[in-house]
Amino acid sequence: MSGWLAYPGTPEEHVHRANLWRNVAGDKPYVSFIHLDYLNDPKAPRRRHRFGLQTGRDGLIRELEEMQSAGVNHIGLHFRRNQAPVDESLRLVAQDVLGVFHETN
């Protein structure tokens, strides 16, 4: 097995799961998803729902930082619950969030 695609959960839930994975698989990737309802308000608080959350830029950045600290290597963003047009949300996430985690040259 090349990695673990884990069931969605909170950062706290992933701490335990990622540690279990590391004990048997070492540095192989641990991956999960967030069912995201991305709001245009950057300061919108995180509101949890089943398998994910509703939030804006700042809340998503905090969530991803917490996931990273929990041991999650990769996160897929699932926009099934998104209320705004998906293309606009994707543009905003790319513009305002991804750069925090990836250097651009």
SULHURA-V955282 format. One record per residue. N is the residue number from 1. RES is the residue in one letter. PSI is psi in degrees with one decimal (NA if undefined). Layout:
BEGIN
N:RES:PSI / N:RES:PSI
END
This chain:
BEGIN
1:M:134.7 / 2:S:-16.4 / 3:G:176.5 / 4:W:118.1 / 5:L:99.3 / 6:A:152.8 / 7:Y:142.0 / 8:P:150.3 / 9:G:-176.9 / 10:T:163.0 / 11:P:-39.6 / 12:E:-39.8 / 13:E:-33.0 / 14:H:-23.7 / 15:V:-51.4 / 16:H:-47.9 / 17:R:-44.9 / 18:A:-38.9 / 19:N:-41.3 / 20:L:-45.5 / 21:W:-45.9 / 22:R:-35.2 / 23:N:-29.2 / 24:V:-20.7 / 25:A:1.9 / 26:G:-125.8 / 27:D:10.7 / 28:K:147.9 / 29:P:142.0 / 30:Y:121.7 / 31:V:146.3 / 32:S:-175.1 / 33:F:157.4 / 34:I:122.4 / 35:H:108.5 / 36:L:133.5 / 37:D:96.2 / 38:Y:121.2 / 39:L:147.0 / 40:N:-17.1 / 41:D:109.6 / 42:P:-28.3 / 43:K:4.2 / 44:A:130.9 / 45:P:161.4 / 46:R:125.9 / 47:R:116.0 / 48:R:143.8 / 49:H:174.1 / 50:R:123.0 / 51:F:5.4 / 52:G:-143.5 / 53:L:164.7 / 54:Q:128.6 / 55:T:173.4 / 56:G:-165.1 / 57:R:-54.6 / 58:D:-41.0 / 59:G:-38.6 / 60:L:-41.5 / 61:I:-45.8 / 62:R:-43.5 / 63:E:-45.7 / 64:L:-37.2 / 65:E:-41.7 / 66:E:-37.6 / 67:M:-43.0 / 68:Q:-45.6 / 69:S:-29.1 / 70:A:-11.6 / 71:G:7.9 / 72:V:126.2 / 73:N:-34.8 / 74:H:143.3 / 75:I:131.8 / 76:G:135.8 / 77:L:120.5 / 78:H:120.6 / 79:F:21.6 / 80:R:-37.8 / 81:R:-2.4 / 82:N:129.7 / 83:Q:-25.3 / 84:A:164.5 / 85:P:130.1 / 86:V:-39.5 / 87:D:-36.2 / 88:E:-42.3 / 89:S:-41.9 / 90:L:-42.2 / 91:R:-44.6 / 92:L:-40.8 / 93:V:-45.3 / 94:A:-41.7 / 95:Q:-41.8 / 96:D:-16.7 / 97:V:-47.9 / 98:L:-34.7 / 99:G:-24.3 / 100:V:-29.4 / 101:F:-11.7 / 102:H:129.4 / 103:E:140.3 / 104:T:137.6 / 105:N:NA
END
